[in-house]
Amino acid sequence: MNRRLVKCLHNVSIAIAVILFFPHAADAHLVTTGLGPVYDGIGHLVLSVDDLIPVMALALLAGQRGPKSGRWTLFILPIAWLIGGLFGMQAKHETEFPFQCISFIIIGILVATNLPLPAPIIAIVAIVLGIAHGYANGTAIQDAGKAAGLLEFIGIMVSLFVIVTLLAALVISLRWDWTKIVVRVAGSWVFAIGLLLLGWALKSSQVIQK
């Protein structure tokens, strides 16, 4: 059993490392697939580490807390993301606040500690995450126009629905203790990545100011 646990932890580590070094992660704007705005939105969420990993971590958190939290997150997160995006599309400047770093750290801690949070608290976390990241996306696609921007957010919402459904359902179905430990270890990785990103963001801002 210990060997299986070590193997799973190793696979999780490799997967995270591959995602982190994917070249699209450094792109501040939505991904362009050439297949239309809906697919651009889908491609953005799937290929952007700063949005994808917090969403995956939230899905793990919702799954830890059971079916009710999973269902609430499933519907609340896409709607909150769209609302944040609509506000972001109206903003005058792109946001430079490190929303993503904060999301990594907070949700990573919650998954790693496996705190017995009630479903309404998970829903609040989903709302805050969705509005914050949606706002950041909205400020990045203002030049695309309102019609194209809305279609891109529809693509993002579809991706959110699918990702949360699959991951939350997977965690809910876990029965062995070692598999639940793997989920908590994944949360600790998300937390660690958030600290690294926050340090990088602060360092970059200091360099720019100089």
C-alpha positions in Angstrom: 0.0 0.0 0.0 2.9 2.4 0.8 4.4 1.7 -2.6 1.2 2.6 -4.3 0.9 5.8 -2.4 4.4 6.8 -3.3 3.7 6.0 -6.9 0.6 8.2 -6.9 2.4 11.1 -5.3 5.2 10.7 -7.9 2.6 10.9 -10.7 0.9 13.9 -9.2 4.3 15.7 -9.0 5.1 15.0 -12.6 1.7 16.1 -13.8 2.0 19.4 -11.9 5.5 20.0 -13.2 4.4 19.4 -16.8 1.5 21.8 -16.5 3.7 24.5 -14.9 6.2 24.4 -17.7 3.6 24.4 -20.5 4.4 27.4 -22.7 0.9 28.9 -22.7 1.1 29.5 -19.0 3.0 32.8 -19.5 0.3 34.2 -21.8 -1.6 37.0 -20.1 -4.4 37.1 -22.6 -6.9 34.5 -23.7 -5.7 31.7 -25.9 -6.4 32.0 -29.7 -7.3 28.7 -31.2 -8.5 29.9 -34.6 -11.7 27.9 -34.2 -13.9 30.8 -32.9 -14.4 32.6 -29.6 -16.2 29.7 -27.9 -13.2 27.4 -28.5 -10.9 30.2 -27.6 -12.5 30.3 -24.1 -12.3 26.6 -23.8 -8.6 26.6 -24.8 -7.8 29.4 -22.4 -9.0 27.6 -19.3 -7.5 24.3 -20.3 -4.1 25.8 -21.2 -3.7 28.6 -18.6 -2.2 27.4 -15.4 -3.1 30.5 -13.4 -6.8 29.7 -14.0 -6.8 25.9 -14.4 -5.1 24.9 -11.2 -7.2 27.0 -8.8 -10.3 25.6 -10.5 -9.1 22.0 -10.2 -8.2 22.7 -6.5 -11.7 24.1 -5.9 -13.2 21.0 -7.5 -11.1 18.8 -5.1 -12.2 20.9 -2.2 -15.9 20.6 -3.2 -15.5 16.9 -3.6 -13.9 16.6 -0.1 -17.0 18.2 1.4 -19.5 15.9 -0.3 -22.2 15.9 -3.0 -24.0 19.0 -1.8 -20.9 21.2 -2.0 -20.0 19.6 -5.4 -23.4 20.5 -6.9 -23.3 24.0 -5.6 -19.8 24.6 -6.9 -20.8 23.1 -10.2 -23.4 25.8 -10.9 -22.1 28.7 -8.9 -18.6 28.9 -10.2 -19.4 29.3 -13.9 -22.0 32.0 -13.2 -19.7 33.9 -10.9 -17.0 33.7 -13.5 -19.3 35.2 -16.1 -20.4 38.0 -13.8 -16.8 38.8 -13.0 -15.9 38.8 -16.7 -18.7 41.2 -17.5 -17.4 43.7 -15.0 -13.9 43.1 -16.2 -14.8 43.9 -19.8 -16.0 47.3 -18.6 -12.8 48.1 -16.7 -10.5 50.8 -18.1 -7.3 49.0 -17.4 -6.1 45.4 -17.0 -5.8 44.3 -13.4 -2.3 43.7 -12.0 -3.4 42.4 -8.7 -2.1 38.8 -8.2 -5.6 37.1 -7.9 -4.2 33.8 -9.1 -1.5 33.7 -6.4 -4.0 34.3 -3.6 -6.3 31.6 -5.1 -3.5 29.1 -5.1 -2.6 29.8 -1.5 -6.0 29.9 0.1 -7.6 27.0 -1.8 -4.4 24.9 -1.5 -4.5 25.3 2.3 -8.2 24.3 2.5 -7.6 21.2 0.4 -4.4 20.2 2.3 -6.0 20.6 5.7 -9.3 19.1 4.7 -11.2 21.4 7.0 -14.9 20.3 7.6 -16.4 23.4 6.0 -20.1 23.6 5.3 -21.5 23.8 1.8 -22.3 27.6 2.1 -18.7 28.4 2.8 -17.6 26.4 -0.2 -20.1 28.3 -2.3 -18.7 31.6 -1.0 -15.2 30.4 -2.0 -16.5 29.5 -5.5 -18.1 32.9 -5.8 -15.0 34.8 -4.9 -12.8 32.7 -7.1 -15.1 33.0 -10.1 -15.6 36.8 -9.8 -11.9 37.4 -9.3 -10.6 35.2 -12.1 -13.5 36.2 -14.4 -12.7 39.8 -13.8 -9.1 39.3 -14.7 -10.1 37.4 -17.9 -12.6 40.2 -18.8 -9.9 42.9 -18.6 -7.7 40.9 -20.9 -10.2 40.5 -23.7 -11.7 44.0 -24.0 -10.4 44.5 -27.5 -12.2 41.4 -28.8 -15.6 43.2 -28.5 -18.6 42.4 -26.3 -20.1 39.7 -28.6 -16.9 37.8 -29.0 -16.1 38.3 -25.3 -19.4 36.8 -24.3 -18.9 33.8 -26.6 -15.4 33.2 -25.1 -16.9 33.3 -21.6 -19.5 30.7 -22.7 -16.6 28.5 -23.7 -15.0 29.1 -20.3 -18.2 28.3 -18.5 -18.5 25.0 -20.4 -15.0 24.0 -19.4 -15.6 24.9 -15.8 -18.7 22.8 -15.7 -16.9 19.8 -17.1 -13.8 20.1 -14.9 -15.7 20.6 -11.7 -18.1 17.7 -12.5 -15.3 15.2 -13.2 -12.9 16.1 -10.4 -15.5 16.6 -7.7 -17.3 13.4 -8.6 -13.9 11.6 -8.5 -13.0 12.8 -5.0 -16.5 12.0 -3.7 -16.2 8.5 -5.0 -12.9 7.9 -3.1 -13.1 5.3 -0.3 -9.6 4.3 0.5 -7.7 6.4 3.0 -4.5 6.6 0.9 -6.4 8.1 -2.0 -7.8 10.9 0.2 -4.2 11.5 1.4 -3.2 12.0 -2.3 -5.9 14.7 -2.7 -4.5 16.5 0.4 -1.0 16.3 -0.9 -2.2 17.8 -4.2 -3.6 20.7 -2.1 -0.2 21.2 -0.5 1.4 21.3 -3.9 -1.1 24.0 -5.0 -0.3 26.0 -1.9 3.4 25.7 -2.5 3.0 26.8 -6.2 1.0 29.8 -5.0 3.8 30.9 -2.7 6.3 30.6 -5.5 4.1 32.6 -7.9 3.5 35.3 -5.2 7.2 35.6 -4.6 7.8 35.8 -8.4 5.1 38.5 -8.8 6.5 40.6 -5.9 10.0 40.3 -7.3 8.9 41.3 -10.8 7.0 44.3 -9.5 10.1 45.5 -7.6 12.2 45.1 -10.8 9.7 47.1 -12.8 9.6 49.9 -10.2 13.4 50.1 -10.3 
